């Protein structure tokens, strides 16, 4: 997998399996968020809503872990092999954002 410069933004070509897996996770998360909105609209009990929020957060974290693993295995490894050490700083900055 390689990424390309397009204007000022990098892009990444993903395999069909990677793409389908990420989109499947995002569709499920989107459904969870709609469900939470529906619970609020129906005046559901606070702890019930919070339980669903926790589930949505866990799903987002799982998505992030999958995407990060793919990024390290493909983009980061290739950039390091190509001598682009600045990618390590980019990865560290990304990890800092994820761990807030």
C-alpha positions as CSV (number, residue, x, y, z in Angstrom):
1,X,0.0,0.0,0.0
2,X,1.3,3.4,-0.8
3,X,0.2,6.9,-0.3
4,X,0.5,9.7,-2.7
5,X,0.7,13.5,-2.5
6,X,-2.4,15.1,-3.8
7,X,-2.2,18.9,-3.6
8,X,-1.3,19.3,0.1
9,X,-2.9,16.2,1.4
10,X,-1.7,12.6,1.5
11,X,-4.1,9.8,0.3
12,X,-3.9,6.1,0.7
13,X,-5.0,3.3,-1.5
14,X,-6.7,0.6,0.6
15,X,-7.3,-3.0,-0.3
16,X,-11.0,-4.0,-0.9
17,X,-10.9,-5.9,2.5
18,X,-9.5,-3.0,4.4
19,X,-12.0,-0.6,2.8
20,X,-15.0,-2.9,3.5
21,X,-13.9,-3.5,7.1
22,X,-13.5,0.2,7.9
23,X,-16.8,1.1,6.2
24,X,-18.6,-1.7,8.0
25,X,-17.3,-0.4,11.4
26,X,-18.3,3.2,10.5
27,X,-21.8,2.1,9.4
28,X,-22.3,0.4,12.8
29,X,-21.0,3.4,14.6
30,X,-23.3,5.7,12.6
31,X,-26.2,3.5,13.6
32,X,-25.2,3.6,17.2
33,X,-25.1,7.4,17.1
34,X,-28.6,7.5,15.5
35,X,-29.8,5.2,18.2
36,X,-28.5,7.5,20.9
37,X,-30.2,10.5,19.3
38,X,-33.4,8.5,19.2
39,X,-33.1,7.6,22.9
40,X,-32.6,11.3,23.7
41,X,-35.7,12.2,21.5
42,X,-37.7,9.6,23.4
43,X,-36.5,10.8,26.8
44,X,-34.8,7.6,27.7
45,X,-33.3,7.2,31.1
46,X,-29.8,8.8,31.5
47,X,-27.9,5.7,32.4
48,X,-29.4,3.8,29.5
49,X,-28.2,6.6,27.1
50,X,-24.8,6.6,28.8
51,X,-24.4,2.9,28.3
52,X,-25.0,3.3,24.6
53,X,-22.5,6.2,24.5
54,X,-19.9,4.0,26.1
55,X,-20.6,1.3,23.5
56,X,-20.2,3.9,20.7
57,X,-17.0,5.1,22.2
58,X,-15.7,1.6,22.4
59,X,-16.6,1.1,18.7
60,X,-14.8,4.3,17.7
61,X,-11.7,3.2,19.7
62,X,-11.8,-0.2,17.9
63,X,-12.0,1.7,14.5
64,X,-9.0,3.8,15.5
65,X,-7.0,0.8,16.5
66,X,-7.7,-1.0,13.3
67,X,-6.9,2.1,11.2
68,X,-3.7,2.8,13.2
69,X,-2.5,-0.8,12.8
70,X,-3.1,-0.6,9.0
71,X,-1.3,2.7,8.9
72,X,1.7,1.5,10.7
73,X,1.9,-1.8,8.7
74,X,1.7,0.1,5.4
75,X,2.4,3.8,5.3
76,X,4.8,4.1,8.2
77,X,6.8,1.0,7.3
78,X,7.1,2.1,3.7
79,X,8.1,5.6,4.6
80,X,10.8,4.4,7.0
81,X,12.1,2.0,4.3
82,X,12.2,5.1,1.9
83,X,14.2,7.0,4.5
84,X,11.4,9.4,5.4
85,X,12.1,9.7,9.1
86,X,9.7,12.6,9.5
87,X,6.9,9.9,9.4
88,X,8.0,8.9,12.9
89,X,7.3,12.4,14.2
90,X,3.9,12.3,12.4
91,X,3.1,9.0,14.0
92,X,4.1,10.2,17.5
93,X,1.9,13.3,17.0
94,X,-1.0,11.1,15.9
95,X,-0.6,8.9,19.0
96,X,-0.6,12.0,21.2
97,X,-3.9,13.1,19.7
98,X,-5.4,9.6,20.2
99,X,-4.3,9.4,23.8
100,X,-5.9,12.7,25.0
